[in-house]
Amino acid sequence: MIRKLKTIAKTELIKTFLFSTVSTFFKSASALVLNKVVAVYIGPIGVALVGQFTNFFGIITNIGSGGIETGVIKYVAENQGNETNTRKLISTAAFAMTFCSLLTALVVFLFASYFSNLIFKSQEYKFILYLVSLFLVLVSIKGLLMAVLNGHKEVIKYTWVNIITSLSTLVLSLLLVAKYQLTGVLIALVVCQFIGFIITLFFTVKYHWFKIAYFFQYFDKKVLKNLSAYSIMTLVGSFSFPFTLFLVRDYIGNHLSWKEAGYWQGVWMISEGYLVFITAGLSFYYLPRLSEITDKKEFRSEIIRSSKIAIPIVSAMALFIFLVKRPLVNILFTSEFKPMLPLFKYQLLGDVIRIAGWIFSYQIISKGMTRLFIFTAVIFNFSFVILSVLFLRSFGLEGVSLAFCVNAFLYLIFMLFAFRKSLFIGKNEAIGEIPNYQY
């Protein structure tokens, strides 16, 4: 029986990886093509400013969703077959997301001038913030629907939504950037979130759990309390990391130049472009899988199995990118971006280490270890900023990539130490159930 379950789990992992690979291929390819267009029409400064806006938009959308999407994935996976609990979960999550997104949209609308100056150092793009506030509620509902699909492991539907949304963003961006340059890209990035909502609605409307009444039928305080632990974790994570990138990019722009900030952003985008092939598969399969495991030995086996698949793959991808980095920069950017070449060695090494750390850190999310999650998110994002400032002063722009690599290594060491008991089971240790931590 145990062998059969392991075979099923392995098959699901491979299936999920294959479909997520297709999805992330289109997503990454679309992002890289768009980045090429921005590099040609606007240059390194445009790449840097698009990066600043993307981080800001990510923060706002996660705050608008209340940060409960991860919790929805976990509890949908746990309650499959229990329609009453699933209804309570979806309905309570819909109420929470609507409230949070309306409140966040109001703040963005009222302080649009401040945010425009913070992101773009100009009031010229204030209307973009008005667009963000207009579509924020629909973006949050889209996130809820995608989370439910994820929790049900509907990998095919999930893949199609991502593919069509990515292609729509690319097409609209290409139509607008040639004529309106940076303004056109920013409009496309916001409007395509609404298009993504329509696409998600099309793929989910026929499911048994999709009924308008279900979304406003319950407001369960116990469900909200359970989701709140994941809300805190998601909000801290979704705010701290993009805000960290925002601060690092801003520091580079102010102390070196915005061109050099664009070079660093270019390397970072390449990292995100290939790492998403790994992280998408892990988030879709790995989190629901860890959430449903209660046996300590099986839990450890799942971590080792995923590590054996993910780490060699990301290592091979990083090595390939390093070997072809010069022609890759010419293809994805322009000759103006050649100063970014020295940044690759530390960035790619840091990518491999970061994935290893993330595999172990998913235990924190799957078992609701709120305090530990907040501690690691705050400490290691803060340390990345500090190391970037110190290393930039000593080594210039290359020091920022070195800071990322060192910080990833420190994070991995901490994860191995924190979970040494669940990873390394002694010969005389009993194999029991894993406690459902709620810190």
Secondary structure, DSSP 8 states (H G I E B T S, - for coil): -HHHHHHHHHHHHHHHHHHHHHHHHHHHHHHHHHHHHHHHHT-HHHHHHHHHHHHHHHHHHHHHTTT-HHHHHHHHHHTTT-HHHHHHHHHHHHHHHHHHHHHHHHHHHHTHHHHHHHHHSSSTTHHHHHHHHHHHHHHHHHHHHHHHHHHTT-HHHHHHHHHHHHHHHHHHHHHHHHHHTHHHHHHHHHHHHHHHHHHHHHHHTTSTT--GGGGGS---HHHHHHHHHHHHHHHHHHHHHHHHHHHHHHHHHHHT-HHHHHHHHHHHHHHHHHHHHHHHHIIIIIHHHHHH--BHHHHHHHHHHHHHHHHHHHHHHHHHHHHTHHHHHHHHS-GGGGGGGGGHHHHHHHHHHHHHHHHHHHHHHHTT-HHHHHHHHHHHHHHHHHHHHHHHHHHTTHHHHHHHHHHHHHHHHHHHHHTHHHHS--TTS---B------
